[in-house]
Amino acid sequence: MDITLLDGGLGQELLARSGSVPTELWSTQFLLDHPELVRELHRDYFLAGADIATTNSYAILRDRLSPFGLEHRFAELHQTACQLAVSARDEHGQGLVAGSMGPCGRSYRPDLAPSIEEAAELYAEIAAIQEPYVDIFLCETMSSVAQARGALMGASSGRRPVWLAVSIDDGEGTRLRSGEAITEILPLLSEFNLAALLINCSPPEAVNQAFPALAGQGIPMGAYANGFVEIAPDYLQEGATVDHLQARTNLGPEVYADFAEGWIKQGATIIGGCCEIGPAHIEELAKRFKPG
């Protein structure tokens, strides 16, 4: 079985490398202050064995930029994020670039998402900007059916394959963070002719629970879990930054790869990491699942 390796998390790794204090702009802050660190991280993931670089555009959303007076730089920041990933890929000499499209409103809070129709317009705008640079559109951390639908409507307006990544409940992996059963996402696969379905930014234990419910859909599936202890309630409040989230100490590269091995046995062919999963984890995945 051929395994495609995604990269790992960007925002948390960039925070660790820079020693910066987290802001509400999160990973976007590094496009403004330290773009060279973003390119270096893409490079390091390729060197670790990743097949795909995910653009640092997850949090480049108009509703996240406007409180800081940066909405006018929306297109420029997307272009910069894409160019950094493409540059690292070109230097590496092979690989793909996935254009990240994160959730409007707030991560893990689908109740704050705009209407499906409004979201479709927002994501179509992102798709138009990213299309000249990327090979895949990756709608990430979608936490409800409606939130996923809005993103997919927009992304599908472009001419790149669309991957959907959903985030599931920390303790009950058969449910989206909205409380909906994860199986309620399945009609979207054929409706939007998706090229892949993934689970992201959820505990690996929850991913274990989710995969049996998603088996046999006829499209590539996979996962890239996070390394947080939990999505703390304090983080879900307005104005919170990632310093409300705590990294696990029991999820080193070998342990994470053990989880990934279980996902592969359940049919996963796309594996990577999300927040707190870094280059060392991807290197272990490559060593174990892409030898030689």
C-alpha positions in Angstrom: 0.0 0.0 0.0 1.4 3.4 -1.0 1.2 5.9 1.8 1.2 9.7 1.2 2.8 11.6 4.0 1.5 15.0 4.9 3.7 17.5 6.9 3.1 18.2 10.6 1.8 21.2 12.4 2.9 24.8 11.5 1.6 27.2 14.1 2.8 25.5 17.3 6.1 24.6 15.7 6.7 28.1 14.6 5.9 29.4 18.0 8.4 27.0 19.5 11.2 27.9 17.0 10.7 31.7 17.4 10.2 31.9 21.1 7.4 34.4 20.3 4.4 35.1 22.5 1.2 33.8 20.8 -1.3 36.3 19.4 -4.8 35.9 18.1 -3.3 36.0 14.6 -1.6 32.7 15.5 0.3 31.3 12.5 -0.4 34.3 10.3 1.8 36.3 12.7 4.8 34.6 11.2 4.1 35.6 7.7 4.3 39.2 9.0 7.3 38.9 11.3 9.3 35.8 10.3 8.4 34.5 6.8 11.9 32.9 6.6 10.9 30.6 9.5 7.9 29.4 7.6 10.0 28.5 4.6 12.5 26.7 6.7 9.8 24.7 8.4 8.4 23.6 5.0 11.9 22.6 4.0 12.4 20.6 7.2 9.2 18.7 6.7 10.2 17.7 3.2 13.6 16.7 4.5 11.9 14.6 7.1 10.0 12.7 4.4 6.8 14.6 3.8 5.3 14.4 0.3 3.1 17.5 0.7 3.6 21.0 2.1 0.5 22.6 3.6 0.5 26.4 3.1 0.6 28.5 6.2 -2.8 30.0 5.3 -5.1 28.3 7.8 -5.8 31.5 9.7 -5.8 33.9 6.8 -9.5 34.7 7.0 -11.1 38.1 6.7 -12.9 37.8 10.0 -9.6 37.1 11.8 -7.6 39.9 10.1 -10.2 42.7 10.4 -9.8 43.2 14.2 -6.1 44.0 13.6 -6.7 46.3 10.6 -5.1 43.8 8.3 -8.0 42.8 6.1 -6.5 44.8 3.2 -3.6 42.4 3.2 -5.8 39.3 2.8 -4.8 38.4 -0.8 -1.1 39.4 -0.2 -0.8 37.1 2.8 -2.4 34.1 1.0 0.0 34.7 -1.9 3.0 34.8 0.5 2.0 31.6 2.2 1.6 29.8 -1.1 4.9 31.2 -2.5 6.8 30.0 0.6 5.5 26.5 0.3 6.1 26.4 -3.4 9.7 27.7 -2.9 10.5 25.0 -0.4 8.9 22.3 -2.6 10.9 23.5 -5.7 14.1 23.5 -3.7 13.4 20.0 -2.5 12.8 18.9 -6.1 9.6 17.0 -5.6 6.3 17.0 -3.7 2.9 18.7 -3.8 1.5 21.9 -2.2 -1.9 21.8 -0.4 -3.6 25.1 0.0 -5.0 25.3 3.6 -8.4 26.7 4.1 -9.2 26.9 7.8 -12.6 27.5 9.5 -14.2 30.9 9.6 -15.2 32.2 13.0 -13.1 30.1 15.3 -11.5 26.6 15.3 -13.7 24.0 17.0 -16.7 26.5 17.1 -18.9 25.7 14.2 -21.7 27.7 15.9 -19.7 30.9 15.0 -19.4 30.0 11.3 -21.1 32.2 8.7 -24.0 30.9 6.7 -23.3 28.3 4.1 -23.9 30.8 1.3 -21.6 33.4 2.9 -18.9 30.9 3.6 -19.1 29.6 0.0 -18.2 33.1 -1.3 -15.4 33.5 1.2 -13.8 30.2 0.3 -14.3 30.8 -3.4 -12.2 33.9 -3.0 -9.4 32.0 -1.3 -9.5 29.3 -4.0 -9.1 31.9 -6.7 -6.0 33.3 -5.0 -4.4 30.0 -4.2 -5.1 28.2 -7.5 -2.1 29.4 -9.4 0.2 28.0 -6.7 -1.3 24.9 -5.2 -2.0 21.3 -6.3 -4.8 20.6 -3.8 -7.3 22.6 -1.9 -7.4 21.4 1.8 -10.5 22.4 3.8 -9.3 21.8 7.4 -10.8 21.4 10.8 -14.3 21.6 9.6 -16.4 20.8 12.7 -20.0 20.5 11.4 -21.7 19.4 8.3 -22.9 22.9 7.5 -19.4 24.3 8.0 -17.9 21.7 5.7 -20.6 22.3 3.1 -19.9 26.0 2.9 -16.1 25.5 2.6 -16.6 22.8 -0.1 -19.0 24.9 -2.1 -16.3 27.6 -2.3 -13.3 25.4 -2.8 -15.1 23.4 -5.5 -15.4 26.6 -7.6 -11.7 26.2 -8.4 -9.9 23.7 -10.6 -7.9 21.8 -8.0 -8.8 18.5 -6.3 -10.5 19.2 -3.0 -9.7 17.3 0.3 -11.9 17.6 3.3 -10.5 17.3 6.8 -13.0 17.2 9.7 -12.3 17.6 13.4 -14.0 15.3 15.9 -14.9 15.3 19.5 -12.0 14.7 21.9 -13.8 12.0 23.8 -16.2 10.6 21.3 -14.6 10.1 18.0 -17.7 9.0 16.2 -19.0 12.6 16.4 -18.0 15.9 14.9 -17.3 18.7 17.3 -20.8 20.0 16.6 -22.2 16.8 18.1 -23.4 15.4 14.7 -22.5 11.8 13.9 -19.4 11.7 11.7 -21.3 9.6 9.2 -23.5 12.7 8.4 -20.5 14.0 6.5 -20.5 11.1 4.1 -23.1 12.5 1.6 -20.7 15.4 0.9 -18.1 13.0 -0.6 -20.1 12.3 -3.8 -21.9 15.6 -3.8 -18.6 17.5 -4.2 -16.6 14.7 -5.8 -14.0 14.9 -3.1 -10.6 13.6 -3.7 -9.9 12.6 -0.1 -11.5 12.6 3.4 -9.3 13.1 6.5 -9.7 13.6 10.2 -7.5 16.3 11.7 -6.8 18.3 14.8 -8.3 15.6 17.1 -6.6 13.2 19.6 -5.2 10.1 18.0 -7.4 8.0 20.3 -10.5 9.7 18.9 -9.3 9.0 15.4 -9.1 5.3 16.3 -12.9 5.5 17.1 -13.7 7.4 13.9 -12.2 5.2 11.2 -14.6 2.2 11.5 -17.5 4.5 10.8 -15.8 5.9 7.6 -14.6 2.6 6.1 -15.4 1.6 2.5 -16.2 5.0 1.0 -14.2 4.4 -2.2 -11.9 7.5 -1.9 -8.5 7.9 -0.2 -8.8 8.5 3.6 -6.4 9.4 6.3 -5.7 11.4 9.4 -3.4 13.9 11.0 -4.0 14.2 14.7 -3.0 16.8 17.2 -0.8 16.5 20.3 -2.9 18.5 22.7 -4.0 17.2 26.1 -7.5 18.5 25.2 -9.2 21.4 23.5 -9.6 23.3 26.8 -12.9 25.2 27.3 -11.0 28.4 28.0 -9.6 28.3 24.4 -13.0 28.3 22.9 -13.7 31.8 24.3 -13.3 35.0 22.3 -9.8 36.5 22.5 -8.1 33.3 23.7 -4.8 32.3 22.3 -3.0 28.9 22.1 -1.4 29.4 25.5 -4.7 28.0 26.8 -3.7 24.6 25.2 -1.3 22.2 26.7 0.9 19.8 24.8 0.9 16.1 25.7 4.1 14.6 27.0 3.2 11.0 26.1 3.0 11.3 22.3 6.5 11.1 21.0 7.4 10.1 17.4 7.3 6.3 18.0 4.0 6.4 20.0 2.4 8.6 17.3 3.6 6.2 14.6 2.0 3.3 16.5 -1.3 5.1 16.3 -0.7 5.8 12.6 0.0 2.1 12.0 -3.4 1.3 13.4 -5.1 3.8 11.0 -3.2 2.3 8.1 -4.5 -1.1 9.0 -8.0 0.4 8.9 -7.5 1.7 5.4 -5.8 5.1 5.8 -3.4 6.0 2.9 -2.8 9.6 3.9 -1.0 10.3 7.2 0.5 13.3 8.8 0.4 15.5 11.9 -1.4 18.6 13.1 -0.7 20.9 16.1 2.2 19.7 18.3 3.3 17.0 15.8 6.6 18.1 14.4 9.4 17.1 11.9 10.6 14.3 14.2 7.2 12.7 14.1 7.1 12.9 10.3 10.6 11.5 10.1 9.5 8.5 12.1 6.4 8.0 9.9 8.6 8.1 6.8 11.0 5.6 8.4 8.3 3.2 9.3 5.9 3.5 6.3 8.0 4.7 3.4 11.3 2.8 3.8 13.8 3.3 1.0 
